[in-house]
Amino acid sequence: MPSCTGNLVNRRPLAPIQAREVRLRIAPEPTEILPNSKEPNFTAALNSECRVNRLMAEAVSNLKYMYDVRSIIKASRGGAAVVEMLDKGQFVFGPQRAIVVNALVAYMYRTVKNELLVSTVMRECLAIRVVETWPVLRMTLYSQEDRPWHHWYHPEQNSGYLENAVATKQKNIKRSGGDGLRKSTGVKKPRKLVEAPVQDENLAESDSEEYTNDVAEAKNLMPSPREKTNILQLMLKTFERRRVHIMLKQVDTVKILSQFPHFLNFGGEVIQQEFNLLYEQKQSCFLTNFVNEMVPKLLKIAENDQKTFGNCISNTRSGTPIFFVHFHVEGLASFIEISYQSFTDVIKAILVLAKMLPTPQRNYVHEATMPLQIDLVDFFNVIPVGTDPTQYVSRRFSESVYKIQPHVLAVGNQQAIRKMYLAVDSKLMEFKNSATPINAIDTLVKSFFVFNLHFPLAWKNVLRFLQLHVYKIPLENPRWSKFSEVESRIRNTQV
């Protein structure tokens, strides 16, 4: 009978490793104290250097296979150049990231006798070693369960770059062996659309008399400066019960605006108040996290890759100007140019972001007739001076083959934007004269959460990105893409 030592010597190694007999599943420390997920410093606490370093140290100490990922990648075609970039602290994406993934997956398959022996443990060990070796490749954490390597491999969800490459490899192996092949009918079956999930349970109890009276009182008050304080107070008082109705889909937008018409009064202040009650201390996220932080980096990305993003930062589309030179505030003698320049940069940055994100998938019944390609008319639509905005919106909503979601409607020309509105279900809310287009976009995004609405299909990924990475609001489904590579690329761009 051979000795244990002999077995270890004769066994083919899985990788250049330090072998350990057991691998412990990493779990958060029970003593870990983090802020509430609704608090503004939650994401910062999750990503603190001390916490991330502790998570990495725990993961590395429990590794079963200590792969030398630098050597593995260097030995692959094109890998040396990628390793050099990573060693300099440069973030890699697209083709460069594919070189890393393909090299690691190919190595796993070379070191096993049977393709079925490529295990999830091997994938996770590689993922951990990659982000340990090059911290620039770590993902931003948005929940207590997130780990810095989950975009490379997530064991619970069985997802990530490595898993996707392994799945592709397995399909190719089946095809090459004649297994898993199906006769093509020549007709591709359309994706089966499903109803979007909703909380559709009935309310446990009927509305109280006090709530009903407060709703009626607020509705009957005129939207005048004199009654503004009373209206805001009544909207605050009815907030909790109103959210139950809205979140359980007991009412649609038409009914919401019928019961609470003041959502479309006071230039968006009621919408802002409702959003701030839902998500405390997130009122300035768009300006701070997107306009100030991401916009310069997105424009830099476009500037460095004119071939891909040139049409996103051009001032014309099909010969028609889509940006204006000035933003006009009625009552002032001059034009405010600086705020409008910021706005044009924001629009260009949003178009660059949309180009970086994957094309959305049509999954739900309500998306069946929605367009897949983004169009600014469904986000920030500018109509000529002299056009009646009420008639325009009414006609567009009635003639559209798909449900038009909230968007900003501006009246202007090549010299100025003179009025801005938020269009919701063919109704208009006029913004204050002092509001900038950036304020209008911020209110637009917040309105989707206030009214609990689906994002329009073409803009779904852009708005999900803003939801998660700008407003720091968790996605409803943890399996939805966090667009980690796009966020990391933006974050690591030097301006």
N, C-alpha and C positions, 0 to 999 in steps of 0.2 A: 504493500500500500504506500503510495507516494506521500511524502511529507507535505505539510501545509506550505512550507517554504518553497518546495519544488513546484507546487501548483501555481504559486504566485509568479515564479520565474517563468514558467512555460506559458502562462496566460498572455494573450495578446493585449497590450495596453490600449485603453480607450483614447488616451491623449497624453501629452507630456504633463503629468499631473502629480499631485500628492494625494494618494488614495486615502479616504476615510471610510470606515465601515458603515457609519450611519450619517444621515443628513437630517437635521432638525428643521421642521417647518417654522419659518420666521413669523413671529406674531408681535404686535405692538405691546410694549411694556404695560402692565396693568396700572403702574403708577404714573404713566404719562398724562400730563394735564395740558389740555389745549383749550383755546378760547372756543366759544360757541361758534358753530359753522356760519351763523348769520352775522357775526361780528366782523368788522372791516379788516382786522388784523389776523384773521384765521389763516388765510393763504400764506401770509408772511411767516406765521408761526410754523406752519407745516413745512415750509422751505427754509427754515433757519439753518445756518451752516452747521450748528451744533447737532441738530436733530438729523439732518441728512447724513452727516458723517457717522453718527451713531448707527443709523439704519444700514449704511454701507459696511461698517465694521462688523455688525452682527451677521450680515449676509455672507461676507467673505469668511468669517470664522466658521461658518456652518457649511461651506462648500464641500461637496463630495469630490468634484473634479476641479483642480486648479489649472485651468487651461492657460497656455501662453498665447494669448490672442494676438499679440504684436507679431510674433514669429509666424503664426498661422496666416495672417493677412499678408505679411510681407512676401511670403512664398507664393502667393497667388498672382495671377496676371493683373498688372496695374496696381497691385496692393502696396508696393513700396512707396509710390507717390502719395497714396491716400494716408498711409502711416505717417509720412513726413508732414502732411497737412495737419493731421490730428496731434502730432507731437508739438506742433507750433501753436496749438490751442485753437485751430480753425475748425469751425463746424462744417460737417459734410452732409450732403443731402443728395437726393436724386441718383445719378449714375455712380457717384462716389460711395454713397451709402449702399447701393446695390452691390458694389465690389466687396464691401465688408460682409454683407449678409451672405452672398454666394460663397465667399471663401470659407466662412464658418460652417455653413450647411454642408458644403462639399467635404470639409474635413471630418465632420461627424460621420458621414456615410463611408468615408475611406477607412475609418478606425473601427468599424463593426463588421462582423462576418455576415450578418443578415440585416437587411434594411429595416426589419421590424424592431431591431434592437436600438434604434435611435430613439432615445427616451426623452420624456419631458424634463427629467432631471438634468440631462445634458444640455438641453436648450436653455434652461434657467441659469445653469452655471455659466454658460457662455454669455448670456445677457448681463449677468452681474459682473463678470470679468471685463466686459467691454466698457461699461460705465464706470467701473473702478479704475481702469487704465486711463480712460479719457473722460474726465468729469464734464467736458463740454457737451457730451452726448446724453447727459442725464435729462430726464423730463421734469417739468414743473409739476408739483404735487397739488391736487385739488381736493382730496379726501384723505381721511386718516388711514384708509386701506391702500392708498396709492404707494408705489415704490419707485425709486428713480430709474429702474430698468424695465418697468412694465410695458413700455412701448416697444421694447425689443422682444420681451416674452412675458406674458401674463399667465401664470399657471392656472389660476381659478377660471379665467375666461378663455383659456387656450387660444390666445390671440397675440399679435405682435409681428414684427418684421420676420423674425426667425420662424415662427409658426406658419406664416403665409408662404415662406420659401419652402419649408418642409412639405406643406400640403401640395404645392406645385410639383415638387420633386416626386412625391408619391404618385400623383396623377400620371406623370411622365413614365414612371416605372411600370405602372399598370398598362399604359398604352403600348409600351415597347414589348411587354410580355403577352399582349393580346387580351388582357383582362380589362374589364370595365369599359369596353368599347360598345357603343350603342349605334345602331343603324340610324342614320339621319333621314328624316322625312323631307328635308329641304325647306321646312317651314319652322321658324323659330317661335316657340310658344311665348306669348306675352307674359310679363311678370304678373302674378296674381296679386291684385291690390286688396288691402284689408281696411277695415274701419280703424281710424286712429283710436288708441285706447283712451277712455275717459273714466272718471269716477262717476258712475251713473246710479249709485244707490240713492234711494229716496231720503228726504230729510226726515230726521227722527221726530221732529216736532214742527208744528206750524209756527209762523211768525207771531211774535208777541204783539200785543196791541200798541205798546210803546214804540216798537220798531215801525209798525205800519203808520202810526201817526207822524213819526219823525220823517219818514220817507215822503209822506204827503205834504208835510210842512215845507220841507226843502224844495220839493218840486214846484210848489206854488209861489215861492219867493222869486221876485224879479232879479235877474243877474246884473244888479247895479252895484256900484262901489259902496253904496250905503248898506246893502244886504250881504256883501261879500263875506264878512266875518261870520255872520250867522250861518251862511251856506256852508262854509268850510267847517264850522263846528258841528253842524248836523251831519255832514259827510263823514267826519271823524267819529261821531257817535254811532252811526249805522255801519261802520266799517266791518266789524267782525261778522255780523249776520249777512251782510252783502257778499263778503268773500265766500261764505258757505254756499250761497246760491250760485255764484260765478264758478267756483272750483268744481262743483258737482254738475255743472252744465245744465242747471235747472233753467237758465235763461241764456238767450243768445245776445249778440251785440245790439240788435234792434230793440230788444226788450230792456236791456241794461240802460240804453240811452233814453228809452221811453220813461223808465222809472227814475233815472238819475241824469236828467238833461244837462246838469251843470258840469258834467265831465267835459263838455265841449264849450265851456265858458271860461272867462278870465285868462285867456291866452295860454292854457295848459297848466295853470297852477293846481287845479283839482287833480289832474292826472299825476302831476309831480308829487302831491301830498299822498295820494294813494300808493304810489310806488315806494315812497319813503317809509310808509307804514309797513309795506310788505318786506322791504329790504332796507334795514336801517343803515344810515351812513354810507349809502352808495350813490348819493345824488350827484357827486362830481366825478364819478368813475370815467365817464366818456371823455371829459376834458383832460383829466389827469393821465389816465392809462392809455387812451388811444390818441387823442389829438397831440398831446405833448410828448408821449413816449414812442408810440408806434408809427405815427405818420411820417416823421423824418426818416425812420429806418425803412419803411415800405417804399418811400420815394427813392432812397439810396439803392435799394434792391433793383428798382425799375431802371434807375440811371445806369447801373452796372450791367444790365441785361436788356438793352434796347430791343434786341431781336424778339424777345418773349413779351416784354411789357410796353413796347413803344406805343401801341395803340391805346393803352390805358392812361398814358400821361400826355397824349396829344390833345390839343384844344379843339379838335374837330373830329366828327364822326360822320362819314359819308357826305362830307362837304357842309354839314350843318353844325354851327357852333353849339357846344353843350355847356360851356362855361362862360360867365360874363365877367366884365372888367370891374364893376363896382357893385356895391350893395347900398341901396338908397333907403334912408330912414326919413319918412315924411315928417315935416316940421323942422328939419335941420337944413341949413343952407348948403351944406357940402356933402359929398359922398364919403362914406367910410370905406377906404380902400384896404386897410390892413386886415380888418375882419374878413373881408371878402377873399383876400388872397389866402388866408388860412382855410376858408371854406373850399376854395378850388383845390387846395392841397389835400384836404380831407376826402373830397370826392374822388380825386385821382388815387389816393391811398386805398380807398375802399374798392375801387376797380382793380387795383393791383392785388389786393388781398383775395378778391373773388377769383382772379386768374391763378393764384397760387393754390387755392383749395380745390379738391376734386369736384367733379360735376355731381350734383345731388342725385340720389336715386329716387325714382317715383315708387313709393311704397303704399300710399294710402288712397282710399277712394276719392277723397276730396282733392287729391293732386292729379286726378286722371286727365283733366284738360288744361292744367297749368303748364306754361312754357318752361323748358329746362334751362334756356339761356337767359342770363340776366339782361334786363332792360331798365334803364334809369327811370322810365315813366312809372315803374312799379315801386320806386324808392324815393326819388326826388324829381318830380315832374314839373317842368317849366313851360308855361303856356304864354302866348303873346299878350302884350298889353291890349286892352280892349275886349278880350274874351271874357264872357260872364263865367266866373268859376263855378257858380251853383249849377247853371245849365250844363256846363262842360262835364262836371262830375256826374250829374244825374244821367246824362246821355251815355257816358262811358260805362257806368255801372250797369245800366240797363242793356247795353249792346254787347257787353263782354261775354265771351263763351266760357270764361272761367271766373271764379269768385275773386274779386279784387280785394286784397287785404289793405290795411291802413298804409298810407304813404303821404309824403309831403307834396303839396301842390303850391307852386309859386307862380306869380304873375309878373312877367318882366320882359325885357328885350336885351339887345346886345349892350346897352348902356347901364341898365339897372334892374334889380329885382325890387318890386314895389310893395308886394303883399305876399304873405305866406300863410298857408292853411294846413291843417291836418285833416285829411279825408278819411272818414270812417263810415262805412256802409252808406255811401252817397250823401252823408252829412259833412258839413265843414266846420272846423273850429279855427277861428282866425287867431293867429299869433299876434302878440303885442308888437307895436312898431319898433320897440327897442330890441326885440329878439333877433338874434343872428341865425343864419342857416345852421350853424353848429348846434344852437339851442333846439332848433326844430328837429334835427336828426336825433338828438338825445331824447326828446319827447316822443318821437316816433317809435324808437326802440322800446322805450318804457311802456308805451301803450299796448304792446303785445302781451306784456305780463299783467298789466292792469285789467285788460279785458279777457285774459286767458285764451289768446287766439293762436292758431297754427301759423307758423312762418310760411310765407309764400315759397313755393317749391324752388324757384330759381335762386332765391336769396336765402334759402334755408341754411346752408353751410356758413355763409357769411354771418348771419344773425346768431347761429349757434356758437361760432367763434367769438363774437362780441359778448354773448351771454357768459361764456365760460372764462375767457381770457381778459376781458375788459371789465365787465360788471361783476365778475367772480361769483356768478350764480351757477350752482351745479346743474348739469344736464339731467333731464327727467329719467333717462335710461342710461345706466352706467356702461352699457355695451356700445353706446354711440361713440363714434370717433371723437377724440379730444383734439385732433389735428396737432398732435405733439410736435411733429417735425416742422410744420409751418411756424408754430409758436417759437420753437427753439431757433429756427433760422432767423426770424425777426429779432428775437432777443439777443442773438449773438452777432448781429450786424453792427459794424462800427460806423458811426456817422462823423 
